[in-house]
């Protein structure tokens, strides 16, 4: 789907780039690096990304309201989901830095924010899988700490690259497509680790026997595991497609660098919606349903019991001397 979208959207871009014409709808005062914002593929990507960003903000507001009235045990899971939605909202905002042409202002944002935001999202999914498996390291508020610690590694990697290029070598912020893909190696490791953890949780949920009084929880765990696996599988497919196109496919088809930035923009938007629908929206629904069940009024047994219907206390057991039959039998033997 990414390839088909890029092909259809870039037909007009190729014609306009060949003759250097301004896209329809761009004002005369608009600089050349902002022309893709007025183009067809840029408008489509902006609309999809803006809708996803607004959806993330709405879900975060719902979670903040839920966090205000949640218990301490539940607030840790809500905080972890809030961190995930924050990273997803950042992913939806990131395509704008790729729609605008590469410049000294957009280059650091591309290098730093791309890997960091995805490391936070995939780190949060990995921490959620560990928490569902019952790992002590990811229980309670430690789940948020695990996700933040996993993302910190990518922060160090991206910061080191920027310092080496911009400060030590004193070069312009420019990179090849293969270098950009290599900067995301740790993010791909997080994605694979989260997928393996989700598959293990799915296997555990399907193999565990449920009793009648735990049937609802067992079915919910199976659904969570299936959604987590589906989200990570689709994310892995998106990453495989955009990395293949960026490092080999576009160049083999003779479309590089014309298709490079549109492919990344479409991949960002598609992966953002996968994360939002597969994990963010469903987990918010689970949290709201769980909160509704905890607010149900207790069962009222008024009229079921009455002092008249209380069973009488059992009579004291008779000893041998109080039992007339036993006493008569003893006298007869004598």
C-alpha positions in Angstrom: 0.0 0.0 0.0 2.9 2.4 0.7 4.4 1.7 -2.7 1.1 2.2 -4.5 0.4 5.5 -2.6 3.9 6.8 -3.3 3.6 6.0 -7.0 0.2 7.7 -7.3 1.2 10.8 -5.3 4.6 11.3 -6.9 3.5 11.3 -10.5 2.6 15.0 -10.3 5.7 15.7 -8.2 7.9 14.2 -10.8 6.5 16.4 -13.6 6.7 19.6 -11.5 10.2 18.8 -10.3 11.4 18.3 -13.9 10.3 21.7 -15.0 10.7 23.5 -11.6 7.2 24.7 -11.6 5.4 25.8 -8.5 2.6 23.4 -7.3 -0.9 24.6 -7.6 -2.1 26.4 -4.5 1.3 27.7 -3.4 1.6 31.4 -3.0 4.3 33.4 -4.8 5.8 34.4 -1.5 6.2 30.8 -0.3 9.8 29.6 -0.3 10.8 26.6 -2.5 11.5 24.2 0.4 7.8 24.6 1.5 6.3 23.7 -1.9 5.6 20.1 -1.0 3.1 21.4 1.6 0.9 22.5 -1.2 1.3 19.4 -3.3 -1.2 16.5 -3.5 0.8 13.9 -1.6 1.8 16.5 1.0 -1.9 17.6 1.6 -3.0 13.9 2.0 -0.2 13.2 4.4 -0.9 16.3 6.4 -4.6 15.5 6.7 -4.0 11.9 7.9 -1.2 13.0 10.3 -3.3 15.9 11.7 -6.3 13.5 12.3 -4.0 11.1 14.1 -2.5 13.8 16.2 -5.9 15.2 17.3 -7.0 11.6 18.1 -4.0 11.1 20.3 -4.6 14.4 22.1 -8.2 13.4 22.8 -7.2 10.0 24.2 -4.6 11.6 26.4 -7.2 14.0 27.8 -9.4 11.0 28.6 -6.5 9.3 30.3 -5.7 12.4 32.3 -9.2 12.5 33.6 -9.0 8.8 34.4 -5.7 9.3 36.1 -7.2 11.9 38.5 -9.6 9.4 39.9 -7.7 6.1 39.5 -6.2 4.2 42.3 -2.4 4.0 42.8 -2.3 0.5 41.3 -4.2 1.5 38.2 -2.5 4.9 37.8 0.8 3.2 36.8 -0.8 1.5 33.8 -2.5 4.7 32.8 0.7 6.6 33.0 2.5 4.0 30.8 -0.3 4.3 28.2 -0.1 8.1 28.4 3.6 7.9 27.6 2.9 5.7 24.6 0.2 8.1 23.3 2.6 11.0 23.7 5.2 9.2 21.6 2.5 8.4 19.0 1.4 12.0 18.8 5.0 12.9 18.2 5.2 10.4 15.4 2.1 12.0 13.7 3.8 15.4 14.0 7.1 14.2 12.5 6.0 14.0 8.8 6.0 17.8 8.6 9.8 17.8 9.0 10.1 15.4 6.1 7.5 17.2 3.9 9.6 20.3 4.1 12.8 20.1 2.2 16.0 19.1 4.1 17.6 22.1 5.8 19.9 22.9 8.8 16.7 23.3 10.8 14.9 20.1 9.8 17.9 17.8 9.7 18.5 17.6 13.5 14.8 17.1 14.0 14.8 14.2 11.5 17.9 12.5 13.0 16.9 13.0 16.7 13.2 12.8 16.9 12.6 9.9 14.4 14.5 7.3 16.4 13.7 8.7 19.8 9.9 8.7 19.3 9.8 5.2 17.9 12.1 3.9 20.7 9.6 5.4 23.2 6.7 3.8 21.5 8.3 0.3 21.0 9.9 0.5 24.4 6.4 1.1 25.9 5.0 -1.9 24.0 8.0 -4.0 25.2 7.4 -2.9 28.8 3.7 -3.6 28.5 4.4 -7.1 27.3 6.8 -7.8 30.2 4.2 -6.4 32.6 1.5 -8.7 31.2 3.9 -11.7 31.5 4.3 -10.9 35.2 7.9 -9.9 35.1 8.7 -8.1 38.4 11.0 -5.6 36.7 8.0 -4.1 34.8 5.3 -4.2 37.4 3.5 -1.0 38.7 5.4 2.3 38.2 8.5 0.4 37.1 6.8 -0.2 33.7 7.1 3.5 32.9 10.7 3.5 34.1 11.6 0.5 31.9 10.1 2.2 28.8 12.0 5.5 29.6 15.2 3.6 30.2 14.9 1.7 26.9 14.3 5.0 25.0 17.3 6.6 26.7 19.7 4.5 24.7 18.4 5.9 21.4 18.6 9.4 22.8 22.3 8.8 23.5 22.9 7.4 20.0 21.2 10.2 18.2 22.8 12.9 20.4 26.3 11.4 19.8 25.8 11.4 16.1 24.7 15.0 16.0 27.6 16.1 18.3 30.2 14.2 16.1 28.8 15.6 12.8 27.9 19.2 13.8 30.4 20.0 16.6 33.5 17.8 16.2 33.7 17.5 12.4 31.9 20.9 11.9 30.0 19.5 8.9 26.6 20.4 7.6 23.7 18.2 8.9 23.5 15.9 5.9 23.2 12.1 5.7 22.7 9.4 3.2 19.7 7.1 3.3 21.8 4.1 4.4 23.2 6.2 7.3 19.7 7.2 8.3 18.6 3.5 8.3 21.6 2.5 10.4 20.7 5.1 13.0 17.5 3.1 13.6 19.2 -0.3 14.3 18.4 0.0 18.0 14.8 0.9 17.3 14.5 -2.3 15.2 16.0 -4.3 18.0 13.3 -2.9 20.3 10.6 -3.8 17.7 11.8 -7.4 17.4 12.1 -7.8 21.2 8.6 -6.4 21.7 7.3 -8.8 19.1 8.9 -11.8 20.7 7.5 -10.8 24.1 4.0 -10.3 22.7 4.2 -13.7 21.0 5.2 -15.4 24.2 2.4 -13.7 26.1 -0.1 -14.8 23.3 1.2 -18.4 23.7 0.8 -18.2 27.5 -2.7 -16.7 27.2 -3.8 -19.4 24.8 -2.3 -22.3 26.7 -3.6 -21.3 30.2 -6.8 -22.9 31.4 -9.4 -20.6 32.7 -11.9 -21.4 35.4 -15.5 -20.1 35.2 -14.9 -17.2 37.6 -11.8 -16.0 35.7 -13.2 -16.4 32.2 -13.7 -12.7 31.5 -10.1 -11.9 32.5 -8.8 -14.8 30.5 -10.6 -13.7 27.3 -9.5 -10.1 27.8 -5.8 -11.3 28.1 -6.1 -13.3 24.9 -7.6 -10.3 23.1 -4.8 -8.0 24.5 -2.2 -10.4 23.4 -3.7 -10.8 19.9 -3.9 -7.0 19.5 -0.4 -6.5 20.7 1.0 -9.1 18.3 -1.0 -7.6 15.4 0.2 -4.1 16.1 3.8 -5.1 16.2 3.6 -7.3 13.2 2.0 -4.5 11.1 4.7 -2.1 12.4 7.4 -4.6 11.4 5.9 -4.8 7.9 5.9 -1.0 7.6 9.5 -0.8 8.7 10.5 -3.5 6.3 8.9 -1.7 3.4 10.2 1.8 4.0 13.8 0.6 4.8 13.8 -1.5 1.6 12.5 1.3 -0.5 14.9 3.9 1.0 18.1 1.8 0.8 17.5 -0.1 -2.4 14.1 0.1 -4.0 13.9 3.7 -5.0 17.4 3.7 -6.4 16.7 0.5 -8.3 13.6 2.0 -9.9 15.4 5.3 -10.6 13.2 7.3 -8.3 15.8 8.3 -5.7 15.9 10.9 -4.2 12.5 11.9 -5.5 10.6 9.3 -3.6 12.7 9.2 -0.5 10.9 11.8 1.6 7.4 10.8 0.5 8.1 7.2 1.4 9.2 8.2 4.9 6.2 10.5 5.4 3.7 7.8 4.4 5.5 5.2 6.6 5.4 7.6 9.6 1.7 8.2 9.1 0.8 4.6 8.5 2.8 3.3 11.5 1.3 6.0 13.6 -2.2 4.9 12.8 -1.2 1.2 13.4 0.0 2.1 16.9 -3.0 4.3 17.6 -5.7 1.8 16.5 -3.9 -1.4 17.5 -2.8 -0.4 21.0 -3.7 3.2 22.0 -7.4 3.2 21.3 -8.0 -0.4 22.4 -6.2 0.1 25.7 -8.1 3.2 26.5 -11.3 1.3 25.8 -10.2 -1.5 28.2 -9.3 1.1 30.9 -12.7 2.8 30.6 -14.6 -0.6 30.7 -12.5 -1.6 33.8 -13.3 1.7 35.5 -17.1 1.2 34.7 -17.0 -2.2 36.3 -15.3 -1.0 39.4 -18.0 1.7 39.8 -20.9 -0.7 39.7 -23.0 -0.6 43.0 -22.6 -3.5 45.3 -25.1 -6.3 45.3 -28.1 -5.6 47.6 -29.4 -8.6 49.5 -32.2 -6.8 51.3 -35.1 -9.1 51.7 -33.0 -12.2 51.1 -32.3 -12.9 54.7 -34.4 -12.3 57.8 -34.1 -13.0 61.5 -37.0 -15.4 61.2 -35.2 -17.4 58.5 -31.9 -17.7 60.4 -31.2 -21.3 61.1 -31.4 -22.3 64.7 -28.2 -23.0 66.6 -27.4 -26.7 66.8 -28.3 -28.3 70.1 -25.5 -29.4 72.4 -24.4 -33.0 71.8 -25.6 -35.4 74.5 -23.1 -37.2 76.5 -23.4 -40.8 77.5 -25.0 -40.1 80.8 -27.7 -37.8 79.3 -28.7 -40.4 76.7 -31.6 -42.5 78.2 -31.1 -45.3 75.7 -27.4 -45.6 76.6 -28.2 -45.5 80.3 -30.8 -48.3 80.0 -28.4 -50.4 78.0 -25.7 -50.1 80.7 -28.2 -51.0 83.5 -29.3 -54.1 81.5 -25.7 -55.3 81.2 -25.1 -55.0 84.9 
